[in-house]
Amino acid sequence: MAGLYLYLLLGSLLVPLLYSIFVLDIIKYWKQFSLSAIIIAILFLIWDYFFTKAGIWGFNDNYCLGINIFKMPIEEWLFFLIIPFCSLFIHYAFLYLFPSLKLKTTTTFYITIALIIISIALVLMNFSKSYTVVNFTVLTFFLLLGLIYYKILLQKFYITFLIILIPFLIINGILTGSLTVSPVVWYNDLENLGFRIHTIPIEDVGYCFSLLFGNLVIFEILKKKVNKK
């Protein structure tokens, strides 16, 4: 179905947008969110461009509008604005309902160290697989960033990320072919671990974490600057 990718993005956006207007005050920080999303989007779009060009992943034109920028459909560009907004909405909505809920400092430390060790090991053991290497290298960077400078954010985000994974797995599952004859977004399995959660490469979970935590860190920095004024 032409436009399926766009419909999925717009469907993801509708509920968070309505509730953020009427329930939460996230919408008043739209400038700060937009800037944080653009900063992270630039980094991930550069990554996206080179991987698309190299054939590490690609897009099925049958499910897109046919408007391409640097070989990537316009939907892919919108992805880096819409998905972070929807995900951060879930993060802040959850904290709105449970403001004191967070992991203990020691628990956060051990989880982060374990994830860093696993990520580095996967990079070293799969150096010929481009998606695996870049993905877990980026993930290691954001985990170290959180561990050193933003441990409080990690204490909360580890919990909310598990909630965010539910819609992520649904949407990404559809994009990778769970409901379609061929996937909207395809992957070259020679460049990843070849292990999938149904149709989703396991690397996508780390990709999602890095994308969203990066947005969260920059958004919180910009929000604090506004609140100090």
Phi, psi and omega in degrees: 000121179298134178087004182303317180302314180294318179299321178296319179294315181292322176296323178294328186280328192302305184295311178301322181296315180295313183288330178291334178283317189263338185248309184256168181256018180301323187299334181288346177257030186298327179293317180293320178295315181301317181293317179296320180294320180293317180300310180291323180299321180301314180297315183285330178289326174298313175303312181301315183300310183293325179288323177294316179298323182277354180078022178283328167211170181195183188230142180272112184298340180294339182249010181239169182286341180093006177263110184248140174233119185053046175069007179244136180296152180303331178299324180293324176293318179293331180308318186283355172257315187285312183296317175299321178297312181298320183288318178292330174300313178300317180302308184285329176295319179296317179290332176295321180281326182230072188297335184262001185280120176197159178286156175292155181302316181293321178297315179299318180298311183292321177298315182295315178299317179298317180294323178295315180298315179297316181298314179296319179297318179295324177295311183294328183272351184225047188293344180271354183258107190299314182295317179299313184295309183293317182300309184282339171291314178296318179299317178300317179301312182290326176294317177295320177301314179294318183295323184275317189245334189228049184296324180296321177297318179297321181302326180269322186290328177303322180286309183293332180297326177296326176289317180299328182299335182296301177294329178301314182294327178291307183294312181293329176297318178295318180296329182263011168108015182291334183237002183240160180298318176229153184290149173290318176242121181251156181234144172274106186292350174288344183254008176222181185292341182080004178261126184235147169269097191060262180251001188260122175303139183299332178300332182298332179293315177294321177301314179298315180300313181297315180301312186282320179292324175298316176299316183298315181299310182293320179299317180294322178297313181292322180295319180296323178296321178293317183291337179284338182285000000 
